[in-house]
Amino acid sequence: MSILDAPLARLDGTPGTLRDLTGGRPALLVNVASKCGLTPQYNGLEELQEKYGHRGFTVVGLPCNQFGGQEPGSSEEIAEFCSATYGVSFPMSEKVEVNGEDRHEVYRELVGTPDDKGQAGDVQWNFEKFLIDGDGTVVARFNPTVEPQDPQLVGRIESLLD
């Protein structure tokens, strides 16, 4: 079974799969949080969506409250914050756990991929990024401090679209 077939509801509670959120297109999966020092990365994530969405790419936000309780809000509060504060237009999932015994099925697959330093395993913090191709294969992992406009990240996205 592909990671794209993993059950994953939208932020509004609509049942579906990761494929429903990505549209079967290359995607950047990011565990997001509204009250984190890295939250301003939403600006860069939205810029990626605007720049590459028409070329068959999407960002997918996966809210997570496992790091310092930095995503405490309800689905409605998260949606309102993202829309009003950052103009987020990319799809968002329900809140998920990225680590531990209740780790979401999607993250069970993602965490096996090492980052550019060779580190695999648990997600380290909010805004860790996983780039997947249209088939759901993980092609790259970027640590939380890598900005969405980082040339290496952008280059990997563009390589999936050419």
N, CA, C and O atoms as a DFTB+ gen file, in Angstrom:
648 C
 N C O
     1  1       0.842      -1.187       0.000
     2  2       0.000       0.000       0.000
     3  2       0.883       1.246       0.000
     4  3       1.866       1.320       0.737
     5  1       0.534       2.199      -0.811
     6  2       1.261       3.458      -0.897
     7  2       0.916       4.343       0.306
     8  3      -0.185       4.272       0.851
     9  1       1.861       5.160       0.697
    10  2       1.632       6.152       1.749
    11  2       0.443       7.045       1.383
    12  3      -0.241       7.568       2.263
    13  1       0.202       7.215       0.081
    14  2      -0.905       8.056      -0.376
    15  2      -2.265       7.472      -0.018
    16  3      -3.259       8.196       0.026
    17  1      -2.313       6.172       0.238
    18  2      -3.578       5.521       0.574
    19  2      -3.873       5.520       2.069
    20  3      -4.913       5.016       2.493
    21  1      -2.976       6.075       2.866
    22  2      -3.190       6.137       4.316
    23  2      -4.377       7.036       4.630
    24  3      -4.466       8.145       4.104
    25  1      -5.292       6.572       5.482
    26  2      -6.421       7.411       5.870
    27  2      -5.931       8.701       6.544
    28  3      -5.091       8.664       7.444
    29  1      -6.462       9.823       6.098
    30  2      -6.071      11.108       6.665
    31  2      -7.178      12.114       6.371
    32  3      -7.393      12.498       5.221
    33  1      -7.865      12.528       7.405
    34  2      -8.964      13.477       7.225
    35  2      -8.426      14.888       7.004
    36  3      -7.327      15.229       7.439
    37  1      -9.218      15.683       6.326
    38  2      -8.909      17.104       6.163
    39  2      -9.113      17.817       7.506
    40  3      -9.716      17.268       8.427
    41  1      -8.610      19.022       7.596
    42  2      -8.738      19.813       8.816
    43  2     -10.197      20.015       9.207
    44  3     -10.514      20.111      10.392
    45  1     -11.084      20.080       8.220
    46  2     -12.503      20.272       8.521
    47  2     -13.201      18.969       8.922
    48  3     -14.408      18.955       9.161
    49  1     -12.427      17.867       8.994
    50  2     -12.986      16.591       9.417
    51  2     -13.447      15.696       8.282
    52  3     -13.829      14.551       8.524
    53  1     -13.420      16.187       7.049
    54  2     -13.822      15.370       5.904
    55  2     -12.888      14.170       5.792
    56  3     -11.675      14.343       5.673
    57  1     -13.437      12.953       5.829
    58  2     -12.580      11.773       5.719
    59  2     -11.919      11.698       4.354
    60  3     -12.444      12.213       3.367
    61  1     -10.776      11.058       4.308
    62  2     -10.074      10.879       3.046
    63  2      -8.747      10.195       3.263
    64  3      -8.537       9.490       4.250
    65  1      -7.854      10.421       2.313
    66  2      -6.515       9.846       2.353
    67  2      -5.498      10.938       2.064
    68  3      -5.853      12.056       1.691
    69  1      -4.232      10.597       2.242
    70  2      -3.194      11.546       1.868
    71  2      -3.289      11.863       0.377
    72  3      -3.031      12.997      -0.029
    73  1      -3.653      10.886      -0.436
    74  2      -3.813      11.120      -1.881
    75  2      -4.860      12.208      -2.131
    76  3      -4.693      13.027      -3.034
    77  1      -5.928      12.223      -1.346
    78  2      -6.948      13.254      -1.506
    79  2      -6.364      14.643      -1.248
    80  3      -6.753      15.613      -1.899
    81  1      -5.432      14.737      -0.302
    82  2      -4.829      16.026       0.022
    83  2      -3.780      16.445      -0.998
    84  3      -3.637      17.633      -1.286
    85  1      -3.042      15.478      -1.551
    86  2      -1.984      15.818      -2.511
    87  2      -2.487      15.843      -3.944
    88  3      -1.855      16.446      -4.811
    89  1      -3.610      15.200      -4.200
    90  2      -4.086      15.072      -5.568
    91  2      -3.195      14.159      -6.395
    92  3      -3.231      14.194      -7.625
    93  1      -2.386      13.329      -5.710
    94  2      -1.466      12.448      -6.420
    95  2      -0.319      13.203      -7.082
    96  3       0.307      12.715      -8.022
    97  1      -0.058      14.399      -6.571
    98  2       1.007      15.245      -7.124
    99  2       2.194      15.250      -6.159
   100  3       2.030      14.907      -4.989
   101  1       3.385      15.632      -6.627
   102  2       4.486      15.837      -5.694
   103  2       4.038      16.819      -4.610
   104  3       3.291      17.760      -4.876
   105  1       4.509      16.580      -3.386
   106  2       4.048      17.399      -2.269
   107  2       5.127      17.551      -1.210
   108  3       5.991      16.690      -1.047
   109  1       5.058      18.652      -0.505
   110  2       5.897      18.892       0.657
   111  2       4.998      18.745       1.874
   112  3       4.093      19.553       2.084
   113  1       5.247      17.714       2.677
   114  2       4.464      17.448       3.883
   115  2       5.181      18.092       5.056
   116  3       6.367      17.846       5.276
   117  1       4.460      18.922       5.812
   118  2       5.077      19.690       6.887
   119  2       4.214      19.602       8.132
   120  3       3.024      19.914       8.091
   121  1       4.823      19.167       9.264
   122  2       4.082      19.193      10.520
   123  2       4.129      20.631      11.055
   124  3       5.191      21.148      11.403
   125  1       2.973      21.247      11.108
   126  2       2.864      22.672      11.399
   127  2       2.304      22.924      12.799
   128  3       1.677      22.057      13.406
   129  1       2.552      24.143      13.290
   130  2       2.042      24.564      14.594
   131  2       1.859      26.079      14.581
   132  3       2.644      26.802      13.967
   133  1       0.832      26.546      15.253
   134  2       0.466      27.963      15.230
   135  2       1.203      28.836      16.233
   136  3       1.235      30.057      16.081
   137  1       1.796      28.228      17.258
   138  2       2.399      29.026      18.322
   139  2       3.870      28.667      18.525
   140  3       4.335      28.515      19.654
   141  1       4.583      28.536      17.426
   142  2       5.981      28.113      17.425
   143  2       6.834      29.254      16.889
   144  3       6.355      30.071      16.102
   145  1       8.081      29.316      17.307
   146  2       8.990      30.310      16.761
   147  2       9.185      30.162      15.257
   148  3       9.585      31.110      14.582
   149  1       8.903      28.975      14.734
   150  2       9.055      28.726      13.299
   151  2       7.758      28.964      12.516
   152  3       7.738      28.803      11.296
   153  1       6.686      29.341      13.201
   154  2       5.390      29.539      12.549
   155  2       5.453      30.507      11.364
   156  3       4.709      30.315      10.402
   157  1       6.310      31.541      11.388
   158  2       6.382      32.409      10.210
   159  2       6.777      31.682       8.918
   160  3       6.664      32.257       7.836
   161  1       7.239      30.425       9.015
   162  2       7.518      29.658       7.801
   163  2       6.250      29.454       6.969
   164  3       6.334      29.127       5.785
   165  1       5.085      29.643       7.576
   166  2       3.849      29.571       6.791
   167  2       3.926      30.502       5.582
   168  3       3.421      30.167       4.510
   169  1       4.559      31.676       5.746
   170  2       4.699      32.608       4.617
   171  2       5.430      31.951       3.457
   172  3       4.974      32.013       2.316
   173  1       6.554      31.327       3.747
   174  2       7.343      30.673       2.713
   175  2       6.648      29.467       2.126
   176  3       6.758      29.209       0.927
   177  1       5.930      28.720       2.958
   178  2       5.183      27.569       2.454
   179  2       4.094      28.024       1.488
   180  3       3.873      27.398       0.452
   181  1       3.421      29.107       1.831
   182  2       2.387      29.639       0.931
   183  2       3.016      30.142      -0.370
   184  3       2.427      29.989      -1.440
   185  1       4.206      30.738      -0.284
   186  2       4.891      31.174      -1.503
   187  2       5.205      29.983      -2.409
   188  3       5.061      30.075      -3.628
   189  1       5.636      28.857      -1.813
   190  2       5.884      27.653      -2.614
   191  2       4.599      27.194      -3.294
   192  3       4.605      26.824      -4.468
   193  1       3.498      27.223      -2.546
   194  2       2.208      26.810      -3.109
   195  2       1.828      27.695      -4.286
   196  3       1.393      27.204      -5.328
   197  1       1.992      28.992      -4.114
   198  2       1.638      29.931      -5.179
   199  2       2.545      29.785      -6.396
   200  3       2.085      29.880      -7.534
   201  1       3.831      29.554      -6.157
   202  2       4.795      29.471      -7.252
   203  2       4.681      28.167      -8.034
   204  3       4.816      28.168      -9.258
   205  1       4.432      27.047      -7.339
   206  2       4.494      25.743      -7.995
   207  2       3.161      25.007      -8.086
   208  3       3.090      23.954      -8.719
   209  1       2.117      25.528      -7.478
   210  2       0.828      24.848      -7.504
   211  2       0.315      24.599      -8.906
   212  3      -0.216      23.527      -9.195
   213  1       0.467      25.572      -9.770
   214  2      -0.010      25.430     -11.156
   215  2       0.835      24.442     -11.962
   216  3       0.443      24.033     -13.055
   217  1       1.994      24.059     -11.421
   218  2       2.866      23.090     -12.120
   219  2       2.685      21.672     -11.573
   220  3       3.461      20.776     -11.906
   221  1       1.672      21.467     -10.740
   222  2       1.413      20.115     -10.264
   223  2       2.081      19.774      -8.955
   224  3       2.474      18.627      -8.744
   225  1       2.220      20.746      -8.069
   226  2       2.850      20.564      -6.765
   227  2       1.921      21.115      -5.696
   228  3       1.141      22.032      -5.954
   229  1       2.005      20.556      -4.498
   230  2       1.259      21.139      -3.387
   231  2       2.027      20.999      -2.083
   232  3       2.808      20.065      -1.899
   233  1       1.795      21.929      -1.197
   234  2       2.227      21.830       0.191
   235  2       1.060      21.217       0.937
   236  3      -0.093      21.504       0.613
   237  1       1.331      20.377       1.931
   238  2       0.284      19.853       2.801
   239  2       0.719      20.104       4.238
   240  3       1.779      19.644       4.665
   241  1      -0.107      20.837       4.981
   242  2       0.160      21.079       6.392
   243  2      -0.504      20.013       7.239
   244  3      -1.679      19.694       7.058
   245  1       0.274      19.462       8.173
   246  2      -0.237      18.445       9.097
   247  2      -0.050      18.967      10.517
   248  3       1.017      18.784      11.103
   249  1      -1.067      19.611      11.077
   250  2      -0.940      20.180      12.412
   251  2      -0.590      19.109      13.454
   252  3      -1.092      17.985      13.414
   253  1       0.276      19.494      14.372
   254  2       0.730      18.575      15.411
   255  2       0.939      19.359      16.704
   256  3       1.509      20.450      16.692
   257  1       0.476      18.800      17.813
   258  2       0.591      19.460      19.117
   259  2       1.591      18.751      20.030
   260  3       1.538      18.923      21.248
   261  1       2.492      17.966      19.468
   262  2       3.414      17.167      20.282
   263  2       4.645      17.913      20.758
   264  3       5.369      17.400      21.612
   265  1       4.907      19.089      20.248
   266  2       6.122      19.809      20.606
   267  2       5.772      21.054      21.408
   268  3       5.413      22.086      20.840
   269  1       5.875      20.956      22.704
   270  2       5.615      22.102      23.572
   271  2       4.177      22.585      23.550
   272  3       3.911      23.727      23.924
   273  1       3.240      21.745      23.121
   274  2       1.835      22.158      23.075
   275  2       1.620      23.371      22.193
   276  3       0.785      24.220      22.504
   277  1       2.364      23.469      21.090
   278  2       2.339      24.672      20.263
   279  2       1.258      24.679      19.186
   280  3       1.197      25.597      18.368
   281  1       0.403      23.653      19.187
   282  2      -0.767      23.646      18.298
   283  2      -1.977      23.208      19.121
   284  3      -2.545      22.142      18.881
   285  1      -2.372      24.041      20.096
   286  2      -3.422      23.645      21.035
   287  2      -4.850      23.837      20.530
   288  3      -5.788      23.296      21.116
   289  1      -5.027      24.590      19.463
   290  2      -6.360      24.981      19.028
   291  2      -7.178      23.866      18.414
   292  3      -6.674      22.796      18.072
   293  1      -8.458      24.158      18.287
   294  2      -9.380      23.256      17.586
   295  2      -9.109      23.365      16.086
   296  3      -8.375      24.251      15.647
   297  1      -9.686      22.489      15.325
   298  2      -9.540      22.553      13.873
   299  2     -10.006      23.898      13.338
   300  3      -9.365      24.480      12.463
   301  1     -11.118      24.388      13.861
   302  2     -11.650      25.676      13.410
   303  2     -10.676      26.813      13.739
   304  3     -10.459      27.704      12.919
   305  1     -10.099      26.778      14.927
   306  2      -9.143      27.820      15.325
   307  2      -7.888      27.775      14.457
   308  3      -7.363      28.816      14.063
   309  1      -7.411      26.571      14.163
   310  2      -6.235      26.421      13.305
   311  2      -6.535      26.985      11.916
   312  3      -5.739      27.748      11.368
   313  1      -7.672      26.611      11.352
   314  2      -8.047      27.084      10.016
   315  2      -8.150      28.604       9.989
   316  3      -7.653      29.238       9.058
   317  1      -8.776      29.187      10.976
   318  2      -8.936      30.636      11.030
   319  2      -7.579      31.327      11.152
   320  3      -7.314      32.306      10.455
   321  1      -6.723      30.820      12.035
   322  2      -5.396      31.401      12.218
   323  2      -4.602      31.364      10.917
   324  3      -4.035      32.376      10.506
   325  1      -4.561      30.208      10.273
   326  2      -3.769      30.051       9.044
   327  2      -4.282      30.941       7.926
   328  3      -3.495      31.538       7.190
   329  1      -5.580      31.030       7.798
   330  2      -6.181      31.845       6.751
   331  2      -5.981      33.337       7.027
   332  3      -5.510      34.080       6.165
   333  1      -6.339      33.761       8.226
   334  2      -6.302      35.186       8.551
   335  2      -4.886      35.723       8.695
   336  3      -4.615      36.856       8.299
   337  1      -3.978      34.930       9.256
   338  2      -2.634      35.417       9.537
   339  2      -1.680      35.234       8.372
   340  3      -0.840      36.096       8.114
   341  1      -1.804      34.115       7.665
   342  2      -0.835      33.797       6.616
   343  2      -1.443      33.575       5.233
   344  3      -0.707      33.328       4.277
   345  1      -2.744      33.657       5.107
   346  2      -3.382      33.474       3.812
   347  2      -3.167      32.086       3.231
   348  3      -3.070      31.924       2.014
   349  1      -3.091      31.087       4.099
   350  2      -2.804      29.719       3.659
   351  2      -3.898      29.214       2.722
   352  3      -5.084      29.248       3.049
   353  1      -3.473      28.745       1.548
   354  2      -4.413      28.184       0.577
   355  2      -4.171      26.693       0.346
   356  3      -4.987      26.022      -0.286
   357  1      -3.054      26.176       0.856
   358  2      -2.751      24.759       0.633
   359  2      -3.560      23.881       1.584
   360  3      -4.017      24.351       2.626
   361  1      -3.739      22.608       1.229
   362  2      -4.550      21.719       2.066
   363  2      -3.907      21.443       3.417
   364  3      -2.685      21.404       3.558
   365  1      -4.773      21.254       4.399
   366  2      -4.346      20.939       5.765
   367  2      -5.105      19.693       6.220
   368  3      -6.272      19.491       5.883
   369  1      -4.410      18.872       6.991
   370  2      -5.038      17.669       7.533
   371  2      -5.544      17.935       8.943
   372  3      -5.330      18.997       9.528
   373  1      -6.221      16.928       9.454
   374  2      -6.566      16.909      10.867
   375  2      -5.270      16.915      11.679
   376  3      -4.199      16.663      11.127
   377  1      -5.352      17.199      12.976
   378  2      -4.183      17.105      13.844
   379  2      -3.707      15.667      13.879
   380  3      -4.511      14.738      13.950
   381  1      -2.396      15.488      13.829
   382  2      -1.817      14.149      13.871
   383  2      -0.682      14.102      14.879
   384  3      -0.147      15.135      15.282
   385  1      -0.325      12.894      15.278
   386  2       0.877      12.683      16.077
   387  2       1.955      12.179      15.139
   388  3       1.720      11.288      14.322
   389  1       3.142      12.761      15.263
   390  2       4.235      12.418      14.361
   391  2       5.256      11.492      15.011
   392  3       6.077      10.888      14.322
   393  1       5.206      11.380      16.324
   394  2       6.129      10.533      17.080
   395  2       5.361       9.687      18.081
   396  3       4.192       9.947      18.366
   397  1       6.025       8.685      18.605
   398  2       5.464       7.895      19.697
   399  2       4.560       6.770      19.240
   400  3       4.423       6.482      18.052
   401  1       3.951       6.150      20.232
   402  2       3.119       4.975      20.018
   403  2       1.933       5.250      19.104
   404  3       1.508       4.376      18.349
   405  1       1.401       6.469      19.175
   406  2       0.237       6.823      18.352
   407  2       0.617       7.583      17.081
   408  3      -0.210       8.288      16.501
   409  1       1.868       7.437      16.654
   410  2       2.339       8.090      15.430
   411  2       1.397       7.745      14.275
   412  3       1.044       6.583      14.074
   413  1       0.998       8.768      13.520
   414  2       0.104       8.551      12.380
   415  2       0.791       7.668      11.345
   416  3       2.010       7.713      11.179
   417  1       0.001       6.882      10.665
   418  2       0.497       5.954       9.646
   419  2       1.397       6.643       8.613
   420  3       2.406       6.073       8.200
   421  1       1.048       7.842       8.199
   422  2       1.864       8.572       7.233
   423  2       3.273       8.774       7.789
   424  3       4.260       8.582       7.079
   425  1       3.359       9.160       9.048
   426  2       4.670       9.428       9.640
   427  2       5.459       8.157       9.934
   428  3       6.685       8.211      10.029
   429  1       4.794       7.026      10.079
   430  2       5.528       5.760      10.233
   431  2       6.430       5.534       9.036
   432  3       7.544       5.029       9.169
   433  1       5.939       5.913       7.868
   434  2       6.724       5.787       6.638
   435  2       7.748       6.916       6.517
   436  3       8.907       6.670       6.182
   437  1       7.331       8.131       6.785
   438  2       8.208       9.286       6.575
   439  2       9.471       9.244       7.420
   440  3      10.551       9.561       6.921
   441  1       9.364       8.859       8.688
   442  2      10.515       8.959       9.593
   443  2      11.651       8.003       9.264
   444  3      12.738       8.129       9.826
   445  1      11.427       7.063       8.376
   446  2      12.499       6.170       7.953
   447  2      13.475       6.827       6.992
   448  3      14.541       6.276       6.716
   449  1      13.121       7.997       6.483
   450  2      13.961       8.718       5.519
   451  2      14.957       9.605       6.261
   452  3      14.559      10.393       7.120
   453  1      16.241       9.489       5.944
   454  2      17.230      10.364       6.584
   455  2      17.248      11.757       5.948
   456  3      16.913      11.926       4.776
   457  1      17.645      12.738       6.744
   458  2      17.823      14.096       6.211
   459  2      19.207      14.184       5.559
   460  3      19.890      13.171       5.406
   461  1      19.613      15.388       5.180
   462  2      20.896      15.544       4.484
   463  2      22.102      15.244       5.373
   464  3      23.217      15.111       4.868
   465  1      21.901      15.137       6.674
   466  2      22.978      14.786       7.600
   467  2      22.953      13.295       7.940
   468  3      23.737      12.818       8.760
   469  1      22.032      12.567       7.292
   470  2      21.939      11.128       7.521
   471  2      21.098      10.736       8.715
   472  3      21.099       9.571       9.112
   473  1      20.370      11.694       9.303
   474  2      19.554      11.431      10.480
   475  2      18.148      10.993      10.080
   476  3      17.410      11.734       9.430
   477  1      17.799       9.782      10.478
   478  2      16.432       9.291      10.296
   479  2      15.827       9.166      11.686
   480  3      16.490       9.465      12.679
   481  1      14.594       8.733      11.766
   482  2      13.948       8.544      13.061
   483  2      12.974       9.655      13.374
   484  3      12.509      10.373      12.489
   485  1      12.676       9.783      14.659
   486  2      11.649      10.710      15.116
   487  2      11.778      12.109      14.515
   488  3      12.877      12.600      14.257
   489  1      10.626      12.727      14.302
   490  2      10.564      14.128      13.908
   491  2      11.118      14.931      15.079
   492  3      10.757      14.688      16.230
   493  1      11.988      15.880      14.787
   494  2      12.679      16.621      15.836
   495  2      11.888      17.809      16.391
   496  3      12.015      18.138      17.571
   497  1      11.077      18.452      15.551
   498  2      10.351      19.647      16.001
   499  2       9.317      20.011      14.946
   500  3       9.236      19.379      13.893
   501  1       8.532      21.037      15.241
   502  2       7.568      21.567      14.281
   503  2       8.287      22.016      13.004
   504  3       9.443      22.437      13.044
   505  1       7.599      21.920      11.904
   506  2       8.050      22.384      10.589
   507  2       9.163      21.531       9.978
   508  3       9.934      22.011       9.147
   509  1       9.244      20.256      10.395
   510  2      10.105      19.320       9.664
   511  2       9.395      19.034       8.343
   512  3       8.169      18.931       8.298
   513  1      10.172      18.908       7.274
   514  2       9.600      18.835       5.931
   515  2      10.005      17.543       5.232
   516  3      11.164      17.132       5.273
   517  1       9.022      16.912       4.589
   518  2       9.255      15.696       3.809
   519  2       8.721      15.933       2.406
   520  3       7.556      16.287       2.228
   521  1       9.575      15.738       1.419
   522  2       9.184      15.906       0.024
   523  2       8.883      14.529      -0.562
   524  3       9.711      13.620      -0.503
   525  1       7.677      14.392      -1.131
   526  2       7.300      13.129      -1.764
   527  2       7.011      13.377      -3.232
   528  3       6.624      14.474      -3.635
   529  1       7.210      12.317      -4.032
   530  2       6.863      12.436      -5.449
   531  2       5.392      12.083      -5.639
   532  3       4.697      11.789      -4.667
   533  1       4.922      12.110      -6.852
   534  2       3.512      11.865      -7.140
   535  2       3.034      10.469      -6.803
   536  3       1.832      10.237      -6.674
   537  1       3.976       9.525      -6.656
   538  2       3.627       8.157      -6.272
   539  2       3.660       7.948      -4.766
   540  3       3.321       6.870      -4.277
   541  1       4.069       8.986      -4.024
   542  2       4.142       8.887      -2.571
   543  2       5.484       8.449      -2.043
   544  3       5.631       8.233      -0.840
   545  1       6.473       8.311      -2.914
   546  2       7.819       7.943      -2.470
   547  2       8.489       9.157      -1.841
   548  3       8.485      10.246      -2.415
   549  1       9.064       8.963      -0.658
   550  2       9.766      10.059       0.016
   551  2      11.102      10.266      -0.682
   552  3      11.904       9.338      -0.789
   553  1      11.337      11.474      -1.153
   554  2      12.569      11.760      -1.886
   555  2      13.540      12.645      -1.112
   556  3      14.720      12.702      -1.458
   557  1      13.076      13.335      -0.077
   558  2      13.974      14.177       0.708
   559  2      13.315      14.544       2.039
   560  3      12.091      14.585       2.170
   561  1      14.173      14.806       3.008
   562  2      13.738      15.237       4.339
   563  2      14.569      16.447       4.731
   564  3      15.785      16.466       4.542
   565  1      13.901      17.457       5.280
   566  2      14.568      18.697       5.653
   567  2      14.241      19.034       7.102
   568  3      13.086      18.968       7.521
   569  1      15.272      19.396       7.863
   570  2      15.044      19.688       9.278
   571  2      14.211      20.953       9.448
   572  3      14.077      21.737       8.509
   573  1      13.654      21.156      10.634
   574  2      12.719      22.263      10.855
   575  2      13.268      23.655      10.549
   576  3      12.509      24.538      10.149
   577  1      14.560      23.864      10.726
   578  2      15.101      25.211      10.507
   579  2      15.375      25.511       9.039
   580  3      15.700      26.649       8.699
   581  1      15.251      24.519       8.162
   582  2      15.416      24.782       6.729
   583  2      14.200      25.572       6.259
   584  3      13.065      25.101       6.331
   585  1      14.459      26.766       5.783
   586  2      13.384      27.652       5.330
   587  2      12.789      27.129       4.022
   588  3      13.492      26.505       3.228
   589  1      11.511      27.377       3.796
   590  2      10.881      26.924       2.558
   591  2      11.558      27.438       1.282
   592  3      11.465      26.788       0.241
   593  1      12.226      28.573       1.340
   594  2      12.882      29.127       0.148
   595  2      14.337      28.688       0.025
   596  3      15.050      29.177      -0.852
   597  1      14.793      27.779       0.881
   598  2      16.161      27.277       0.823
   599  2      16.443      26.726      -0.582
   600  3      15.643      25.952      -1.106
   601  1      17.561      27.112      -1.192
   602  2      17.844      26.677      -2.565
   603  2      17.857      25.150      -2.742
   604  3      17.421      24.649      -3.778
   605  1      18.347      24.421      -1.756
   606  2      18.364      22.966      -1.877
   607  2      16.944      22.410      -1.911
   608  3      16.640      21.527      -2.713
   609  1      16.082      22.921      -1.045
   610  2      14.684      22.479      -1.012
   611  2      13.973      22.841      -2.317
   612  3      13.300      22.001      -2.915
   613  1      14.121      24.074      -2.750
   614  2      13.487      24.523      -3.995
   615  2      14.005      23.705      -5.179
   616  3      13.231      23.331      -6.060
   617  1      15.293      23.432      -5.201
   618  2      15.866      22.632      -6.282
   619  2      15.282      21.227      -6.339
   620  3      15.036      20.689      -7.418
   621  1      15.064      20.638      -5.164
   622  2      14.477      19.293      -5.135
   623  2      13.029      19.329      -5.625
   624  3      12.593      18.424      -6.337
   625  1      12.286      20.367      -5.248
   626  2      10.912      20.508      -5.740
   627  2      10.918      20.621      -7.258
   628  3      10.181      19.915      -7.946
   629  1      11.765      21.523      -7.777
   630  2      11.806      21.734      -9.216
   631  2      12.212      20.477      -9.967
   632  3      11.743      20.250     -11.082
   633  1      13.073      19.656      -9.380
   634  2      13.511      18.429     -10.057
   635  2      12.344      17.430     -10.213
   636  3      12.356      16.594     -11.117
   637  1      11.356      17.525      -9.340
   638  2      10.184      16.650      -9.448
   639  2       9.189      17.150     -10.491
   640  3       8.321      16.400     -10.936
   641  1       9.315      18.411     -10.876
   642  2       8.333      19.017     -11.766
   643  2       8.812      19.109     -13.207
   644  3       8.015      19.393     -14.101
   645  1      10.063      18.879     -13.443
   646  2      10.610      19.011     -14.808
   647  2      10.494      17.737     -15.602
   648  3      10.908      17.692     -16.760
